[in-house]
């Protein structure tokens, strides 16, 4: 609980309109998009300028108040939930696109800008901001950077880190820190943009970014490929990559997910398919058509039936349906646990088999979809956290999914981050020495442990 | 000076064949490719395995011996020179390509692998490792990562950071630290590959990397464009980028550099040109030819005369001559100071004008060449460090080049790093708060200040 005096100080910094501490106001900030136990913050603040950000950090440092930074709260690893009360700082008041430079191909944006707004601004200028997490219509750029958000186009275009040129943030003492800049090459001191990507709110409060934008692809072609056997679909993915073809996107949905989407919305996804691949190829028309022919052959050789989108409307409907995968699955059981194991692309078939076996072995419902072209699958466990017996089997399944990914040269999380939910697995992947190194890094920069404390178990 | 006992301990770790402390042996490690005063290390060691690396760090930590890591010593900012004696650790004994994965498109290499060897291995496998610093025939991958080395192909293909997927290094206590991995997406904990890029030997001793390789471009076309006015050449560069065309390379050479290269080797560079642009376009043949036509028009509109390389031999000779720029200039005066100012690409003409004015104002000889397509120019000052009066004017010129770059939204260094030579300018670009943050980061991780101490003034 905060002292009355402290609350008054918050109000003095922010004005009373941007500062909430009544239980009914702060409860909405007690959870995010991850499965976990809710914890309410003591106070929620929404700064409208950088000076307020700096002062809030100063106050938290002085009073030893844990400070959790939050954009849209779409975090899938519990990163934006305060584990021990304290202050939640909303970045949504810092929501301006400050510069859009068409000549030098970058945008300067504040942390609270919605991802889709930046994508739209780029499009208006005939340009392209590729990172497109499924939540992009609500997620913020600040959150995207803090989690190194991926998306559907990661295969060809990479993830948020591949677009971050510069960052401005406030450190644990409220000092403004500048990293990177507006040049495409930058070697001035430590790589602070690289440090802050994936930092999950533990190293500073990010307020502003310089992001690269690129020319818009001229032409694209969208395919839906229908399989009777999901393993053949996975083998197709490995073969496309091994053939050195890079579509913009290769997404997969298993039969369970297809059915869930069909129940939720009207879609052309065929109910009987064991799996679907959704593929988009983009670029210069000649190259797209050539790649299309090669992909067609590969799909056929793995018994996939290809349907090509005939127009923009057909294409958009398919991607809209794909983006509904998680929310469609979420409707089916009270508790949804979304995993994020990622493996090298040649190991996608083996990873899919492992997931199937784990599901069977523990009698757990798992719907799997995800960015197959990145080796990034989202096995989604449907359960009920009140059912203790089932939850034990769920826990074992999660452990086994993690170990299967590691055994296949993979990683715990491709894009959702560690936060609170995955903290227990960090050491298993990286070793105690690495976790200790991360601790030294964290505490060297934030000696009072104010910024998102106890996340990643650091 | 090291104690006899300590030297014996070094020998015990390494065997006497990989450990030197006689003045005539260590003097070659007293300087690197940057202009500066030589400082000899007390001891030079060449570990052949990771266990030795760990033990050397442990010994240095115990005895408070500064530890400087060195690959080929091509560093251009004094980063590999020991400022206060101590131990130089050569990575050249760790020189194996451990894995080359053609299916999942990555290579696992040790720190001492020569850049050109990795490029060759990729080529043998029909793949492509793009980063190509001018020194790539001798530079090591470890040095490339520590400095975030760029090269001629940065424009289209990015720099070393864009290829680093994973890193293994030993921290200041000799513990093995693991960052990143073999998956194209990775969000497990802090972004340690991003942290170690550009870390210039201050944060750990890197021993192993996982590097992305990409499909080889099918086709390329090389152009030499001759200008009577270098500013028109610079305007061409800005216009190509603003037209959203991304050749693999756009290099510039001014008249002084052209003449220097002509004096050094046999070349087709025309003596009378005020400037040359060397452009290479690569990719799918259709796209290359289309981009070629557009570039031709742009060059002509800025009064550039285009010559196309007719075959591989002509092409190779042009790039060979370009790579001779620095060494050709170096022959002309006793002291060469290579600057690395980088600006957004639309500001290249303004930056070139600023360099010309500074050269004139202080009566200093500057030959300028570099990666114009990245906004990364290398104004190269030719002088004699024994001439105190001229050195004063050189110092003023360097200051003014730096300030001109900053004024144009640029940065101090695009690819050569800070090291010792640029340390005094760091605060001018990033502010005292940021330098202080970097200090906290460095000392949090390396509390005894063993690793490349005093570099970047941290």
Interface residues (C-beta under 8 A of the other chain):
Chain A: X101 X102 X103 X104 X105 X106 X147 X148 X150 X154 X155 X159 X161 X162 X171 X175 X176 X177 X178 X179 X181 X182 X183 X184 X185 X186 X187 X188 X189 X190 X191 X192 X193 X194 X195 X197 X198 X199 X202 X203 X215 X238 X241 X242 X244 X246 X284 X286 X287 X290 X340 X342 X343 X344 X345 X346 X347 X371 X374 X375 X376 X409 X410 X411 X412 X413 X414 X415 X416 X417 X418 X422 X426 X429 X430 X431 X433 X434 X435 X436 X437 X438 X440 X441 X442 X443 X444 X445 X456
Chain B: X101 X102 X103 X104 X105 X106 X147 X148 X150 X154 X155 X159 X161 X162 X171 X175 X176 X177 X178 X179 X181 X182 X183 X184 X185 X186 X187 X188 X189 X190 X191 X192 X193 X194 X195 X197 X198 X199 X202 X203 X215 X238 X241 X242 X244 X246 X284 X286 X287 X290 X340 X342 X343 X344 X345 X346 X347 X371 X374 X375 X376 X409 X410 X411 X412 X413 X414 X415 X416 X417 X418 X422 X426 X429 X430 X431 X433 X434 X435 X436 X437 X438 X440 X441 X442 X443 X444 X445 X456
